[in-house]
Amino acid sequence: MIEYFPSHLIQNFKRSLTFLRQFLVSVLLLGTLLGAEKTTLHLWHPMPAPSRAVLNDLVAEYESLHPDISVHMLYKENEEVRMAYMSATGFTEGGPDLLYGPSDFTGALVEMNIIKPLESFFSEDELAAFDPKGLTWYQGHLYQIGDELGNHLALVYNKRLFAEVGLDRPPESLQELIEFGKKLTIDKDGDGVIDQYGLVWNFTEPFFFMPFYASYGGWVMDEDQNPTLNNEAAVKAFKFVRDMRDIHGIIPKECDYDVADSKFNTGAAGMLINGAWSWAKYMDSPHVDFGLAVLPVNDETGLFPAPMVATKGYYMNPYLSGEREKQVVELMKFLTGADAQFQYASRLATIPTRFEVRERPQIAEDPVIMTSIEQVSRGRAMPISPQMRAIWDAMRPAYQNVLGGSMTPEEGAAYQQELAVQKVAELYEGQDIDQDAVNISAILVYLGGLILVIWALYKLFVAFILPLVRGIPGVQVQESRFGVLMVAPAALFIFGVVVYPFFYNLVISFSNMGLTTVNDWQIIGLSQYGKVLTDSQFYHFFLRTVIWTVVNVVLHVIFGVMLALLLNRPLPGKGIIRVLLILPWAVPSYITALTWRGMFNIDYGAVNIILNKFFGIEPISWLIDPTNAFIATIITNVWLGIPFMMIIALGGLQSIPQELYEAASIDGATAWQQFKKITLPLLKPVMIPAITLGIVWTFNNINVVWLVSNGGQPGDQTHILVSFVYRAAFNLYRYGYAAAFSFMIFIMLALFSVKFMQKNKATETAY
Amino acid sequence: MVKIGQFLMKKTSKLQYFMIYTALFMAVAWSIYPILRVITISIRPGDNLLTESLSIIPDDWTFDNYRKLFTDHPFGTWIWNSILVTATVMLTGVTLASTAGYALSRFRFPGREASLFSLLVTQMFPATMLLLPLFIMLSSLHLINTYLGLIVIYSSTALPFCVWSMKGYYDTIPYSLEEAARIDGASRFMAFYKIILPLASPALVITALFSFMSAWTEYIVAAQVLWYKEMFTLPIGLKSFQANMNTEWGLYAAGAMIVSIPAIALFLFLTKYLIGGLTLGSVKG
């Protein structure tokens, strides 16, 4: 009996979530769906602008051939399209009919059961027309039909800059790469700052490091998908990249994707290692005489650097059936067909997956495609199992620590292996659980939830329903009704939106929901909370988050109030000054934060140049050193947050009667005394809500940290709690863990706010 | 009534003016420099995020990116969509916050403290974790691809601060004003609407600006809810110029500048009222 009962309860749990949803449906059934007589097929894709143009033309052609069908395309970035597809298809059985993406989506999508096997829709002859590399099989099923082999890195070089130093061909070995690089590294004006680098590339990112690792004989995983990162090859490859920077000086000290891209594209770098997706841009650049070469052979081992090659192609939604399914298959066949592939290849120099297209003269004789195909033949297929994601996440901090100097190459190699093993385990956590413990904790959680709901309903009744019916003691019934009715609309709005997501997370935080258990998760009790609290990183990042919050909010308030005081007087030009000061709030932060990141660049960033010119300070490596990177994020966020506090303070200053100042100054009070005795206390009721909320927002502000530090770099050391949970949990699909982690953040903030409000009597100041 | 300006002006000497302007000038330089960089990117040909030159206007400047926004992309539609959504959110925000804030400032009902605190509580949960359940909820309510879903979510994100801020401001307005109005025969609501609300205009301005801004630049929720390019709001439209390692920086920067123009215009318009509320402060004290 006991064994049957709890699983029944778990069912109830899921059912009550569904019930809550349906309840809200009946409350808010106002939605309209776009109705159409045509069948609209949805396609989501992460294609960058040049490929998007080709896709648009192809779809237009398809629609004119099939007047009853309209195809709707939606672009999202690579990671975003994957996440959005998972939410829409994995959690609501909706989503687009077709998903386009690289083959490394496959493993995770199969684990979540949200893509359809395709082998039954294609005849053997049809499949034989494809390069086998263009068809993605996983665990015995065909899941993806590729229209392109891509994402491989190769060596792009600027023939014009090569000619300037007397070179007429690309390097043919890594030794030569360094020699050529030295020739191309030039300080044109002799001011000690290098104006042209020999080689640039996004070398801090493991994907861009992989070819070198492979050229020393290393690879990311063995046949059983176990990470293989701690070996001689890793140590040598680490040293190789580090030496290029520190000993040979042919690559910039600091170089992320955008630095490399901008430098090469403006003719400030001789060579660039970049992927197939980027070449079209350089062909068009007026500063670049485009040349493409395979990554040169490693003299020491005789091996060629092997970039990872991904198939790009179409996945199909598993919830399709009948007529619609047929239409979708037909569309997929069209988009991966010979004519479509020819379009891509001839316009963008991509590598078609169909042999026949590759043999067409226009394609076969294209020099870029020829080099590209040669590079692919030296490359290796990007692993498609979910473990790959864990391995990237493990390599990144280790590699960046080596580059930053806080680890030796040997330590780095050992560390990345250790991290990778741990993260792979985390990816598959929650599969083996003790069923007895699960049953008991399910009952406890269920009872706890029940009590919580009853308590909340009771509170709601006492707070709102009772005053509505009987009135508040000491106040007329009519009056108290008026009060409740004034609050009710806002309260309904806010809690209508928040309640379901909140309880959803609460339930999930007690569960083992993860990559392999999305569809059949169970309540397992408090173990996710245990994991959070026993992780020493949690405390480390907590401390950092506190520092981040305090420094930010204090500086926001001080500068905001100061500026408001300066502006709160008649002043010619005041209107314009006020608008200029508000600008950091008005311009979207996702672009200004990136601009700040650019301004922190060690050589060319405005911050270092200004510090050097006016204060004679030596260049500071803002983005490589973890502490400096953290300071850089704080500076950016201070800049972003001042205008808001300034406006609040300006508004608050208006509530202070000027007569008070007049009286005070007649009594001989100094300006400082007036500020302390009049301005501050009277500003408080308006400022305290803003400060309290400012603290909460800053504590949970993921955007600025993410954009300025490029996702916690260097080496995942620049995180605050929210960005850490985002990186650690969402990259590895640890939904249960992430929910528990978030609840810890929530509880800490709630406890803090209670204390803070008691201390400041925030709600009662004026009386 | 003595104009406050005249009174203060007597006290500000030339030296003080000089110091004030110096301080403000430095603040302005600090606040606009990064934005000037964005403008530089937007008028530079070729998609480069970074440059090694410090000059604001590049030699080969062009307005090409701005032109492309409107010729190659439905940017005008996106602006209109955004205005529609944002204006609704702003109206909802101001209306609901001004009433709720008033009740929370003036009435002592049992749920008052709890309400105030729970407003704050809604802001404490990491927003990234709310996305998935929000999507599930909207999807089962058939609110995907509608503005209604977006508006409800935006309003509810903006409201907690707005309510608090309104309440804080009402707290500084003395009771005696409404009492006088009540004695003259005004109803409870009329007293609020005719007497208190106009006095609270600085707070209304802040509320309006805040709800506007929280909807105007939001893209994470919008990207989940809207699937049709024709329905996009400005920020997701902008996001579509961004690609992992293949961003069209010129268009992106130009779009960002255009996005900020209505925000600046609104701010210019609203500042008039930011200063309007002080006439009756004298009753207090």
Interface residues (C-beta under 8 A of the other chain):
Chain A: R21 Q22 L24 V25 L28 L29 L30 G31 T32 L33 L34 H42 P46 P48 A49 H72 M73 L74 Y75 K76 E77 N78 E79 E80 A84 S87 A88 F91 T92 G94 D195 N202 Y257 D258 V259 D261 S262 K263 N265 T266 A268 G275 W277 S278 K281 S285 P286 H287 K459 L460 V462 A463 F464 L466 P467 I472 V475 E479 S480 F482 G483 V484 M486 V487 P489 A490 A491 F493 I494 F495 G496 V497 V498 Y500 P501 F502 Y504 N505 F559 L563 L566 L567 R569 P570 L571 G575 I577 R578 V579 L580 L581 I582 L583 P584 W585 A586 V587 P588 S589 Y590 I591 T592 L594 T595 W596 G598 M599 N601 D603 Y604 A606 I609 W639 I642 P643 I647 I648 L650 G651 G652 Q654 S655 I656 P657 Q658 E659 L660 E662 S665 L682 P685 V686 I688 P689 A690 T692 L693 V696 W697 N700 I702 V722 V725 Y726 F730 Y735 A738 A739 S742 I745 F746 L749 A750 S753 V754 M757 T763 T765 A766 Y767
Chain B: V2 I4 G5 F7 L8 M9 K11 T12 I20 A23 L24 A27 V28 W30 S31 I32 Y33 P34 I35 R37 V38 I41 G46 D47 N48 L49 L50 T51 E52 L54 T92 L96 A97 T99 A100 Y102 A103 L104 R106 F107 R108 F109 P110 G111 R112 E113 A114 S115 L116 F117 S118 L119 L120 V121 T122 Q123 M124 F125 P126 A127 T128 M129 L130 L131 L132 P133 L134 F135 I136 M137 S139 S140 L141 H142 L143 I144 N145 T146 L148 G149 V152 I153 S155 S156 L159 P160 F161 V163 W164 S165 K167 G168 Y169 D171 T172 I173 R188 F189 P202 A203 V205 I206 L209 M213 T217 Y219 A223 Q224 W227 Y228 K229 P235 L238 K239 S240 F241 Q242 A243 N244 M245 N246 E248 Y252 A253 A256 M257 V259 S260 A263 I264 F267 L268 T271 L274 I275 G277 L278 G281 S282 K284 G285
